[in-house]
Amino acid sequence: MNKITKSEAILQRGANSVDVSAAGRTMIGKPILPSAGTAGMLVEKIKNRSAKVGVMGLGYVGLPLAVEMARAGFEVTGIDIDSGRVESVNAGISYVPDVLNQELLRYVCDGKIKATQSLAVVEHLDALSICVPTPLRKTREPDLSYVIASAEAMSTHLRAGHLIILESTTYPGTTRDVLMPILQKSNFRVGEDFFLAFSPERVDPGNRQYQTRNIPKVVGGVTPLCTNLAQFYYQQFIETIVPVSGPEVAEMVKLLENTFRSVNIAMANEMAMICHKLNISVWEVIEAAKTKPFGFMAFHPGPGLGGHCIPVDPYYLTWKSRMNGFEPRLVELAGNINNDMPSFVVNRVADALNEQRKSLKGSKILGVGVAYKRDTNDIRESPALDVLTKLKEKGAIVHYNDPYVPSIRFCGETLVSSPLEKGFLQSMDCAIVLADHSNVNYEMLACNSSIIVDSRNAMKSFSGANIFRL
């Protein structure tokens, strides 16, 4: 049996092709590609699809990416420390809603996709996209342990001609200052012996219009040749590539995108609190405001922020800013407002129960939807779980329903999704809509719930004294 390295143990727990105009716009062009040497051999392998490619991390980002590579004709090896994911992929069973079982099974049966837990397979690959988690520590500082462990493990299997692209969201400087030195321990030179770039993942789980293939891909290499090779590689299976001058720009792009959303959602959440005090419908205000054809973009309030990006990425930005002597006050304030929303929803539940002379303590509460957003099974950082936890801490008896999430670990126990049936709903003291899934029977909910607190405006087609909106 092979010995497990320290890195593996940690895992187990273009400039030449870029034309920048005077207005600062990046023009997308064809990359300048070598025809000889190590890079030229890689280009030829990519062209004729003999390149062996891989994806490290087979989650919501990595698995759809692997499928697109296979669709383009590449043989793809997925690497993941989770044995359950590896077994599922090799059986052609998808655990990601954006990847259909029949599609995955077809590529597995055709030999285009396989999965493994072994990092030794890196040695046999020509290109590798790294899609491992980059969470926050309890102190809200970046946790790059998965990226570092991946790099250290890869460094022992690195060979000439490798193209390595980091997709995990991180702060500017990670690719050049953290990843590159680890990989260069092998005495290979970046831009000559191997090629390194950053390309931020931009997936939106559950979005049927924009998926991996048609979301423009930003690419920045540590050298111009690295950018060109990464651009050419991704052009094989993604419709639009946006090369930028370096990895720091590409890293910052992702942080800007998600910080923009965080700040604007915070404004919508604070507007909801203000409208509640003024007895105005925030939802009606937003609907009217978005009729303006310019200068306004609609964002909506909710029970808080969730998912793998928006609750986390702004803190990567604030940490890096502070390390460089700048205090990002607006970004921090937005985070505080969004973090307060679960408590605001709990208070709305308590107020609604009070109107029926009921106490929150001892009341039976049903959370409708525990995913962080509609039509997905992703519960990472879900504000719905924060709301239900706070309710339980105040003495409520908590149940949940979610058509995408059959069970959850909640406060040390396993909860199973309860069916939305007439008798069950009538036995509840209050139902809270926490994720506005499109396949929920809201009419059943409206007709059989004594109290509904709607944090997503999912009940906008219904009216009644039993419905309390955010």
VOBA-65879 format. One line per field, with one value per residue (C-alpha): residue in three letters; residue number from 0; x, y, z. Coordinates in nm, 4 decimals, padded with zeros to 6 digits, always signed. Example, Ala and Ser with C-alpha at 12.3 -4.5 7.8 and 13.67 -1.06 7.14 Angstrom:
BEGIN
residu	c(ALA,SER) $
num	c(0,1) $
c1	c(+01.2300,+01.3670) $
c2	c(-00.4500,-00.1060) $
c3	c(+00.7800,+00.7140) $
// end
This chain:
BEGIN
residu	c(MET,ASN,LYS,ILE,THR,LYS,SER,GLU,ALA,ILE,LEU,GLN,ARG,GLY,ALA,ASN,SER,VAL,ASP,VAL,SER,ALA,ALA,GLY,ARG,THR,MET,ILE,GLY,LYS,PRO,ILE,LEU,PRO,SER,ALA,GLY,THR,ALA,GLY,MET,LEU,VAL,GLU,LYS,ILE,LYS,ASN,ARG,SER,ALA,LYS,VAL,GLY,VAL,MET,GLY,LEU,GLY,TYR,VAL,GLY,LEU,PRO,LEU,ALA,VAL,GLU,MET,ALA,ARG,ALA,GLY,PHE,GLU,VAL,THR,GLY,ILE,ASP,ILE,ASP,SER,GLY,ARG,VAL,GLU,SER,VAL,ASN,ALA,GLY,ILE,SER,TYR,VAL,PRO,ASP,VAL,LEU,ASN,GLN,GLU,LEU,LEU,ARG,TYR,VAL,CYS,ASP,GLY,LYS,ILE,LYS,ALA,THR,GLN,SER,LEU,ALA,VAL,VAL,GLU,HIS,LEU,ASP,ALA,LEU,SER,ILE,CYS,VAL,PRO,THR,PRO,LEU,ARG,LYS,THR,ARG,GLU,PRO,ASP,LEU,SER,TYR,VAL,ILE,ALA,SER,ALA,GLU,ALA,MET,SER,THR,HIS,LEU,ARG,ALA,GLY,HIS,LEU,ILE,ILE,LEU,GLU,SER,THR,THR,TYR,PRO,GLY,THR,THR,ARG,ASP,VAL,LEU,MET,PRO,ILE,LEU,GLN,LYS,SER,ASN,PHE,ARG,VAL,GLY,GLU,ASP,PHE,PHE,LEU,ALA,PHE,SER,PRO,GLU,ARG,VAL,ASP,PRO,GLY,ASN,ARG,GLN,TYR,GLN,THR,ARG,ASN,ILE,PRO,LYS,VAL,VAL,GLY,GLY,VAL,THR,PRO,LEU,CYS,THR,ASN,LEU,ALA,GLN,PHE,TYR,TYR,GLN,GLN,PHE,ILE,GLU,THR,ILE,VAL,PRO,VAL,SER,GLY,PRO,GLU,VAL,ALA,GLU,MET,VAL,LYS,LEU,LEU,GLU,ASN,THR,PHE,ARG,SER,VAL,ASN,ILE,ALA,MET,ALA,ASN,GLU,MET,ALA,MET,ILE,CYS,HIS,LYS,LEU,ASN,ILE,SER,VAL,TRP,GLU,VAL,ILE,GLU,ALA,ALA,LYS,THR,LYS,PRO,PHE,GLY,PHE,MET,ALA,PHE,HIS,PRO,GLY,PRO,GLY,LEU,GLY,GLY,HIS,CYS,ILE,PRO,VAL,ASP,PRO,TYR,TYR,LEU,THR,TRP,LYS,SER,ARG,MET,ASN,GLY,PHE,GLU,PRO,ARG,LEU,VAL,GLU,LEU,ALA,GLY,ASN,ILE,ASN,ASN,ASP,MET,PRO,SER,PHE,VAL,VAL,ASN,ARG,VAL,ALA,ASP,ALA,LEU,ASN,GLU,GLN,ARG,LYS,SER,LEU,LYS,GLY,SER,LYS,ILE,LEU,GLY,VAL,GLY,VAL,ALA,TYR,LYS,ARG,ASP,THR,ASN,ASP,ILE,ARG,GLU,SER,PRO,ALA,LEU,ASP,VAL,LEU,THR,LYS,LEU,LYS,GLU,LYS,GLY,ALA,ILE,VAL,HIS,TYR,ASN,ASP,PRO,TYR,VAL,PRO,SER,ILE,ARG,PHE,CYS,GLY,GLU,THR,LEU,VAL,SER,SER,PRO,LEU,GLU,LYS,GLY,PHE,LEU,GLN,SER,MET,ASP,CYS,ALA,ILE,VAL,LEU,ALA,ASP,HIS,SER,ASN,VAL,ASN,TYR,GLU,MET,LEU,ALA,CYS,ASN,SER,SER,ILE,ILE,VAL,ASP,SER,ARG,ASN,ALA,MET,LYS,SER,PHE,SER,GLY,ALA,ASN,ILE,PHE,ARG,LEU) $
num	c(0,1,2,3,4,5,6,7,8,9,10,11,12,13,14,15,16,17,18,19,20,21,22,23,24,25,26,27,28,29,30,31,32,33,34,35,36,37,38,39,40,41,42,43,44,45,46,47,48,49,50,51,52,53,54,55,56,57,58,59,60,61,62,63,64,65,66,67,68,69,70,71,72,73,74,75,76,77,78,79,80,81,82,83,84,85,86,87,88,89,90,91,92,93,94,95,96,97,98,99,100,101,102,103,104,105,106,107,108,109,110,111,112,113,114,115,116,117,118,119,120,121,122,123,124,125,126,127,128,129,130,131,132,133,134,135,136,137,138,139,140,141,142,143,144,145,146,147,148,149,150,151,152,153,154,155,156,157,158,159,160,161,162,163,164,165,166,167,168,169,170,171,172,173,174,175,176,177,178,179,180,181,182,183,184,185,186,187,188,189,190,191,192,193,194,195,196,197,198,199,200,201,202,203,204,205,206,207,208,209,210,211,212,213,214,215,216,217,218,219,220,221,222,223,224,225,226,227,228,229,230,231,232,233,234,235,236,237,238,239,240,241,242,243,244,245,246,247,248,249,250,251,252,253,254,255,256,257,258,259,260,261,262,263,264,265,266,267,268,269,270,271,272,273,274,275,276,277,278,279,280,281,282,283,284,285,286,287,288,289,290,291,292,293,294,295,296,297,298,299,300,301,302,303,304,305,306,307,308,309,310,311,312,313,314,315,316,317,318,319,320,321,322,323,324,325,326,327,328,329,330,331,332,333,334,335,336,337,338,339,340,341,342,343,344,345,346,347,348,349,350,351,352,353,354,355,356,357,358,359,360,361,362,363,364,365,366,367,368,369,370,371,372,373,374,375,376,377,378,379,380,381,382,383,384,385,386,387,388,389,390,391,392,393,394,395,396,397,398,399,400,401,402,403,404,405,406,407,408,409,410,411,412,413,414,415,416,417,418,419,420,421,422,423,424,425,426,427,428,429,430,431,432,433,434,435,436,437,438,439,440,441,442,443,444,445,446,447,448,449,450,451,452,453,454,455,456,457,458,459,460,461,462,463,464,465,466,467,468,469) $
c1	c(+00.0000,+00.1328,+00.2128,-00.0182,+00.1717,+00.1109,-00.0476,-00.2871,-00.3795,-00.4746,-00.6876,-00.8652,-01.0070,-00.1943,-00.0774,+00.0341,-00.3206,-00.4820,-00.5566,-00.6430,-00.8060,-00.7796,-01.1156,-00.9706,-01.1807,-01.0286,-01.0674,-01.0931,-00.8495,-00.6829,-00.3893,-00.0402,+00.0643,+00.4069,+00.4626,+00.7700,+00.9176,+00.7289,+00.4501,+00.4176,+00.3739,+00.1001,-00.0800,-00.0746,-00.2104,-00.4933,-00.5738,-00.5951,-00.7600,-00.4793,-00.4150,-00.5076,-00.6917,-00.8080,-01.0170,-00.9198,-01.2340,-01.5586,-01.8136,-02.0590,-01.7757,-01.5558,-01.8105,-01.9873,-01.6414,-01.5362,-01.8535,-01.7816,-01.4272,-01.5610,-01.8228,-01.5382,-01.3682,-01.1097,-01.0461,-01.1029,-00.9847,-01.1592,-00.9734,-01.1542,-01.0750,-01.4411,-01.4798,-01.8561,-01.8161,-01.5603,-01.7854,-02.0861,-01.9054,-01.7675,-02.1207,-02.2528,-02.4672,-02.4709,-02.5036,-02.4995,-02.8366,-02.6688,-02.5321,-02.7865,-02.7416,-02.7815,-02.5220,-02.2655,-02.3312,-02.2786,-01.9348,-01.8362,-01.9403,-01.7529,-01.4370,-01.4337,-01.4770,-01.3356,-01.2737,-01.0091,-00.8841,-00.5212,-00.3107,-00.0477,-00.2606,-00.1487,+00.1787,-00.0082,-00.2118,-00.1300,-00.3724,-00.5296,-00.7941,-00.7956,-01.1449,-01.0907,-01.2668,-01.1352,-01.3412,-01.2998,-01.1465,-01.3515,-01.1645,-01.2960,-00.9474,-00.8771,-00.8202,-00.5960,-00.5115,-00.6827,-00.5039,-00.1670,-00.2120,-00.3130,-00.0060,+00.2312,+00.0865,+00.1080,+00.4663,+00.5816,+00.4089,+00.4860,+00.6463,+00.7481,+00.4562,+00.1964,-00.0707,-00.2139,-00.5061,-00.6419,-01.0168,-01.0795,-01.1836,-00.9059,-00.7363,-00.5070,-00.1547,-00.2417,-00.1454,+00.1859,+00.2907,+00.1506,+00.0947,+00.3902,+00.6691,+00.5390,+00.5287,+00.8740,+01.0304,+01.0679,+01.3191,+01.0751,+01.0483,+00.7065,+00.6425,+00.9103,+00.8781,+00.5230,+00.2464,+00.0336,-00.2778,-00.5805,-00.9350,-01.2141,-01.5124,-01.8357,-02.1001,-02.4518,-02.6049,-02.9551,-02.9282,-03.0681,-02.9712,-02.6089,-02.3968,-02.0294,-02.0163,-02.1677,-02.0423,-01.7441,-01.4160,-01.1637,-00.8044,-00.4805,-00.1442,+00.1740,+00.3500,+00.2077,+00.2657,+00.0797,-00.2156,-00.2145,-00.2008,-00.4771,-00.6897,-00.6415,-00.7190,-01.0449,-01.1503,-01.1932,-01.4980,-01.6126,-01.7717,-01.6073,-01.2651,-01.1603,-00.7810,-00.6413,-00.2903,-00.2151,-00.3529,-00.3956,-00.6481,-00.8355,-00.8379,-00.9718,-01.2442,-01.4168,-01.3973,-01.5428,-01.8320,-01.9401,-01.8694,-02.0914,-02.3718,-02.3104,-02.3228,-02.6362,-02.8172,-02.7296,-02.8935,-03.2052,-03.2086,-03.1744,-03.4474,-03.6714,-03.6104,-03.6843,-04.0010,-04.1172,-04.0876,-04.2765,-04.5451,-04.4562,-04.4201,-04.0546,-04.1506,-04.3907,-04.1238,-03.8696,-04.1163,-04.1990,-03.8356,-03.7157,-03.9452,-03.6808,-03.4904,-03.1546,-02.9600,-03.1275,-03.0663,-03.3104,-03.1757,-03.4065,-03.4031,-03.4091,-03.3225,-02.9496,-02.6660,-02.5735,-02.3760,-02.0110,-01.9190,-02.1095,-02.0963,-01.7242,-01.5538,-01.5923,-01.3929,-01.1052,-01.1112,-01.1318,-00.8478,-00.6208,-00.7142,-00.6185,-00.2897,-00.2153,-00.3223,-00.6743,-00.9916,-01.2840,-01.5692,-01.8529,-01.7798,-01.7659,-02.0918,-02.2665,-02.1498,-02.2861,-02.6282,-02.6548,-02.5470,-02.8279,-03.1043,-03.1640,-03.2356,-03.4700,-03.6654,-03.6872,-03.8271,-04.0880,-04.1913,-04.2205,-04.4311,-04.6599,-04.7137,-04.7822,-05.0709,-05.2344,-05.1475,-04.8852,-04.5348,-04.2341,-04.1255,-04.3025,-04.4478,-04.4127,-04.2336,-04.1941,-03.9077,-04.0010,-03.6748,-03.3357,-03.1143,-02.9426,-03.1285,-03.4145,-03.4085,-03.0807,-02.9784,-02.6862,-02.7078,-02.3568,-02.3733,-02.7520,-02.9247,-03.2266,-03.0263,-02.9278,-03.2943,-03.4014,-03.1124,-03.2061,-03.5697,-03.4688,-03.2463,-03.5531,-03.7499,-03.9389,-03.9999,-03.8461,-03.9407,-03.8505,-03.9547,-03.7288,-03.7884,-03.4152,-03.2754,-03.4097,-03.2256,-02.9921,-02.7704,-02.9231,-02.8166,-02.6531,-02.9362,-03.0661,-03.3835,-03.5826,-03.7834,-04.1537,-04.4168,-04.6382,-04.9665,-05.2872,-05.2933,-04.9245,-04.9484,-05.2535,-05.0596,-04.7892,-04.8126,-04.6129,-04.4483,-04.1540,-04.0623,-03.6822,-03.6080,-03.8519,-03.8275,-04.0405,-04.1826,-04.3378,-04.7180,-04.7674,-05.1448,-05.1427,-04.9260,-05.1520,-05.4743,-05.3590,-05.1135,-05.2341,-04.9332,-04.6888,-04.3820,-04.2587,-03.8947,-03.8670,-04.1948,-04.2826,-04.6447,-04.6907,-04.9901,-05.1708,-05.3224,-05.4643,-05.4310,-05.2234,-04.9413,-04.6652,-04.4064,-04.0506) $
c2	c(+00.0000,+00.3441,+00.5767,+00.8744,+01.2010,+01.4902,+01.6832,+01.4011,+01.3789,+01.7462,+01.6905,+01.4111,+01.6159,+03.5949,+03.9158,+03.8700,+03.7884,+04.0721,+04.4103,+04.6686,+04.9759,+05.3311,+05.2865,+04.9985,+04.7297,+04.3882,+04.2678,+03.8926,+03.7669,+03.4506,+03.3365,+03.3323,+02.9689,+02.8048,+02.5314,+02.3708,+02.2707,+02.1604,+02.4131,+02.3248,+01.9565,+02.0462,+02.2575,+01.9688,+01.7256,+01.9634,+02.0084,+01.6378,+01.5501,+01.3155,+01.5322,+01.3563,+01.6097,+01.6155,+01.7959,+01.7967,+01.8346,+01.6893,+01.9157,+02.1680,+02.3231,+02.0278,+01.7719,+01.9996,+02.1096,+01.7458,+01.6793,+01.9729,+01.8452,+01.4995,+01.6465,+01.8144,+01.4775,+01.4668,+01.1735,+01.3191,+01.1932,+01.3375,+01.3367,+01.3641,+01.2545,+01.1666,+00.7955,+00.8380,+01.0907,+00.8726,+00.5683,+00.7704,+00.9168,+00.5796,+00.4382,+00.7227,+00.8604,+01.2396,+01.4137,+01.7592,+01.8798,+02.0552,+01.7208,+01.4677,+01.1012,+00.9830,+01.2291,+01.1335,+00.7624,+00.7935,+00.9511,+00.6979,+00.4075,+00.5614,+00.5829,+00.9615,+01.0164,+00.8221,+00.9172,+00.8248,+00.9153,+00.8689,+01.1785,+00.9709,+00.9931,+01.3582,+01.2331,+01.0967,+01.4102,+01.6963,+01.9557,+01.9819,+02.2200,+02.2584,+02.3065,+02.2364,+02.4264,+02.7565,+02.8084,+03.0567,+02.9872,+03.0652,+03.3948,+03.4773,+03.4495,+03.2580,+02.8849,+02.7743,+02.4363,+02.2438,+02.4447,+02.4125,+02.0410,+01.9912,+02.1801,+01.9908,+01.6581,+01.7577,+01.8774,+01.5181,+01.4165,+01.7248,+01.6691,+01.8792,+02.0044,+02.0218,+02.2927,+02.3653,+02.6014,+02.7014,+02.7700,+02.7866,+03.1334,+03.3077,+03.6424,+03.8168,+03.6779,+03.3172,+03.1660,+03.3492,+03.3722,+03.0492,+02.7937,+02.8704,+02.8389,+02.4990,+02.3673,+02.5062,+02.3002,+02.0295,+02.2554,+02.2972,+02.6565,+02.8109,+02.9335,+02.7024,+02.3533,+02.3806,+02.6366,+02.7933,+03.0114,+03.1177,+03.1037,+03.1715,+02.9392,+03.1289,+02.8583,+02.9372,+02.6092,+02.5537,+02.8181,+02.6570,+02.9451,+02.9977,+02.6911,+02.6009,+02.5997,+02.9439,+03.1444,+03.3520,+03.2236,+03.4726,+03.3473,+03.4972,+03.3171,+03.3926,+03.4481,+03.5493,+03.1971,+03.0510,+03.2773,+03.1797,+02.8071,+02.8242,+03.0343,+02.7877,+02.4912,+02.6355,+02.7442,+02.3773,+02.3385,+02.6837,+02.9318,+03.2592,+03.3138,+03.6481,+03.6664,+03.9188,+04.0402,+03.8098,+03.5837,+03.8699,+04.0368,+03.7091,+03.6459,+03.9941,+03.9591,+03.6844,+03.8799,+04.1892,+03.9918,+03.8347,+04.1380,+04.3364,+04.0893,+04.0851,+04.4635,+04.4983,+04.2147,+04.3844,+04.7017,+04.5052,+04.3385,+04.6694,+04.8143,+04.5246,+04.6131,+04.9808,+04.9008,+04.6729,+04.9613,+05.1900,+04.9301,+04.9293,+04.6210,+04.6002,+04.3587,+04.6104,+04.8793,+04.6621,+04.5622,+04.9263,+05.0408,+04.7851,+04.9311,+05.2022,+05.1010,+05.2384,+05.3064,+05.0371,+04.6647,+04.4664,+04.2711,+04.0961,+04.0496,+03.7098,+03.5193,+03.5773,+03.4766,+03.1208,+02.9089,+02.8486,+03.2007,+03.5102,+03.4607,+03.3752,+03.5651,+03.9200,+03.8125,+03.7024,+04.0556,+04.2281,+04.0132,+04.0941,+04.4622,+04.4783,+04.3012,+04.5935,+04.8690,+04.9434,+04.9113,+04.8027,+04.9521,+04.9148,+04.5466,+04.4743,+04.6579,+04.4642,+04.1387,+04.2440,+04.3325,+04.0014,+03.8083,+03.9745,+03.8534,+03.5095,+03.6829,+03.9267,+03.6349,+03.4656,+03.7871,+03.7996,+03.4445,+03.5411,+03.8470,+03.6404,+03.3815,+03.6566,+03.7808,+03.4423,+03.4479,+03.1806,+03.1603,+03.0711,+02.8266,+02.4967,+02.5942,+02.3514,+02.5279,+02.4018,+02.5374,+02.5172,+02.4861,+02.4435,+02.4869,+02.8229,+02.9076,+02.7849,+02.4601,+02.3231,+02.0747,+02.2885,+02.3614,+02.5072,+02.8174,+02.8077,+03.0840,+02.8528,+02.6326,+02.9386,+03.0373,+02.6875,+02.6604,+02.9921,+02.8793,+02.5539,+02.7440,+02.9465,+02.6305,+02.5733,+02.2225,+02.2266,+02.0332,+02.0973,+02.0196,+02.0361,+01.8379,+01.8533,+01.7693,+01.4402,+01.4661,+01.6949,+01.6832,+01.9396,+02.0217,+01.6823,+01.4738,+01.3650,+01.5308,+01.3909,+01.6071,+01.6021,+01.5821,+01.8826,+01.7108,+01.8658,+01.6995,+01.7650,+02.1322,+02.1808,+02.0372,+02.3044,+02.6369,+02.8194,+02.7566,+02.9670,+02.9839,+02.9902,+02.8754,+02.9476,+02.6173,+02.6151,+02.2657,+02.3366,+02.3274,+02.6789,+02.6544,+02.3561,+02.5607,+02.8674,+02.6753,+02.4603,+02.6690,+02.8766,+03.1105,+03.1534,+03.3749,+03.4261,+03.5390,+03.4924,+03.6375,+03.2892,+03.3460,+03.6613,+03.5091,+03.4512,+03.6861,+03.6356,+03.7314,+03.4177,+03.5297,+03.7493,+03.8765,+03.9801) $
c3	c(+00.0000,-00.0911,+00.1971,+00.2348,+00.2215,+00.4581,+00.1694,+00.0901,+00.4565,+00.4563,+00.1500,+00.3181,+00.6023,-02.2318,-02.2590,-02.6230,-02.7246,-02.5321,-02.6853,-02.4211,-02.5735,-02.4473,-02.2792,-02.0801,-02.2452,-02.2959,-02.6529,-02.7018,-02.9658,-03.0873,-02.8743,-03.0270,-03.0072,-03.0363,-03.2921,-03.1389,-02.8043,-02.4937,-02.5459,-02.9134,-02.8284,-02.5790,-02.8407,-03.0871,-02.8257,-02.7426,-03.1123,-03.1898,-02.8576,-02.7541,-02.4458,-02.1218,-01.9076,-01.5497,-01.2929,-00.9259,-00.7150,-00.8502,-00.6864,-00.8305,-01.0339,-01.1219,-01.2395,-01.4939,-01.6168,-01.6659,-01.8655,-02.0994,-02.1550,-02.2381,-02.4715,-02.6628,-02.7151,-02.4367,-02.2056,-01.8585,-01.5217,-01.2182,-00.8878,-00.5553,-00.1995,-00.1416,-00.2176,-00.2496,-00.5303,-00.7082,-00.6916,-00.8055,-01.1082,-01.2133,-01.1919,-01.4083,-01.1281,-01.0942,-00.7572,-00.9190,-01.0576,-01.3514,-01.4790,-01.6054,-01.5167,-01.8747,-02.0002,-01.7373,-01.7869,-02.1630,-02.1193,-01.8527,-02.0763,-02.3712,-02.1609,-02.1718,-01.7964,-01.5033,-01.1422,-00.8879,-00.5416,-00.6457,-00.7011,-00.8791,-01.1936,-01.2274,-01.3733,-01.6748,-01.7423,-01.9779,-01.8371,-01.4928,-01.3593,-00.9802,-00.8352,-00.4646,-00.1815,-00.0464,+00.2708,+00.5532,+00.8914,+01.2002,+01.2134,+00.8634,+00.7193,+00.3957,+00.4311,+00.1443,+00.2965,+00.0141,-00.2555,-00.0811,-00.0199,-00.3838,-00.5051,-00.2749,-00.3839,-00.7517,-00.7198,-00.6683,-00.9927,-01.2029,-01.5425,-01.8408,-02.0473,-01.7720,-01.7969,-01.4524,-01.4028,-01.0622,-01.0616,-00.6862,-00.5703,-00.3825,-00.3200,-00.5707,-00.5531,-00.4669,-00.8034,-00.8308,-00.4661,-00.3182,-00.5942,-00.8214,-00.5598,-00.4486,-00.8054,-00.8852,-00.6052,-00.8675,-01.0524,-01.3393,-01.4617,-01.5065,-01.8593,-01.9982,-01.8495,-01.7171,-01.7557,-01.4827,-01.4956,-01.2959,-01.4325,-01.1822,-01.1788,-01.2394,-01.2124,-01.0956,-00.9724,-01.1037,-01.3779,-01.6947,-01.9231,-01.8240,-01.7553,-01.7809,-02.1618,-02.2282,-01.9292,-02.0530,-01.9061,-01.7715,-01.7991,-01.6673,-01.6817,-01.4875,-01.8233,-02.1633,-02.2935,-01.9952,-02.0741,-02.4402,-02.3699,-02.1072,-02.3430,-02.6281,-02.4024,-02.2682,-02.6174,-02.7009,-02.4764,-02.3618,-02.6003,-02.4967,-02.3391,-02.1902,-02.1517,-01.9034,-01.8294,-01.5359,-01.2639,-01.0165,-01.2478,-01.2970,-00.9212,-00.8546,-01.1196,-00.9221,-00.5964,-00.7625,-00.9118,-00.5850,-00.3677,-00.6059,-00.5396,-00.1648,-00.1359,-00.3482,-00.1718,+00.1570,+00.0318,-00.0639,+00.2778,+00.4596,+00.2392,+00.3483,+00.7140,+00.6489,+00.4528,+00.7343,+00.9810,+00.7415,+00.6650,+00.2930,+00.0728,-00.0282,-00.3057,-00.4609,-00.4353,-00.6194,-00.8913,-00.9589,-00.9439,-01.1974,-01.4650,-01.5060,-01.8215,-01.7057,-01.3882,-01.1767,-01.1345,-00.9228,-00.6257,-00.3822,-00.0060,+00.1582,+00.4744,+00.4251,+00.1938,+00.1059,-00.1354,-00.2013,-00.3140,-00.2080,+00.1722,+00.1518,-00.1295,+00.0095,+00.3162,+00.0919,-00.0447,+00.2940,+00.4319,+00.1384,+00.1617,+00.5291,+00.4587,+00.2278,+00.4657,+00.3417,+00.5489,+00.3234,+00.5257,+00.2732,+00.2096,+00.5837,+00.6509,+00.3736,+00.5314,+00.8703,+00.7250,+00.5392,+00.8480,+01.0478,+00.8148,+00.9741,+01.3055,+01.1317,+00.9841,+01.3240,+01.4710,+01.1935,+01.2861,+01.6528,+01.5634,+01.3407,+01.6150,+01.8675,+01.6524,+01.7095,+02.0814,+02.0389,+02.1780,+01.9663,+02.2345,+02.1802,+01.8421,+01.5522,+01.2679,+00.9117,+00.6998,+00.3321,+00.1394,+00.3046,-00.0048,-00.0293,-00.3515,-00.5667,-00.7642,-00.6309,-00.3615,-00.2444,+00.1294,+00.1716,+00.3928,+00.3557,+00.5567,+00.5892,+00.8245,+01.0281,+01.0601,+01.1674,+01.4147,+01.5780,+01.6016,+01.7674,+02.0116,+02.1114,+02.1851,+01.8606,+01.7256,+01.3793,+01.0648,+00.7030,+00.3476,+00.0437,-00.2777,-00.3571,-00.0129,+00.1290,+00.4632,+00.6562,+00.9616,+01.1943,+01.5501,+01.5933,+01.4490,+01.1103,+00.9869,+00.6951,+00.4571,+00.5520,+00.2761,+00.2072,+00.2895,+00.4163,+00.7567,+00.8228,+00.7261,+00.9460,+01.2404,+01.2073,+01.3891,+01.1216,+00.7835,+00.6626,+00.2943,+00.2959,-00.0611,-00.3439,-00.5327,-00.8478,-00.7846,-00.4439,-00.4187,-00.2835,-00.3179,-00.0819,+00.1531,+00.1358,+00.1949,+00.4862,+00.6909,+00.9828,+00.9445,+00.6575,+00.6806,+00.3252,+00.3056,-00.0734,-00.2104,-00.3346,-00.2240,-00.4315,-00.6105,-00.2816,-00.0283,+00.3142,+00.6784,+00.7379,+00.5047,+00.6490,+00.4029,+00.4705) $
// end
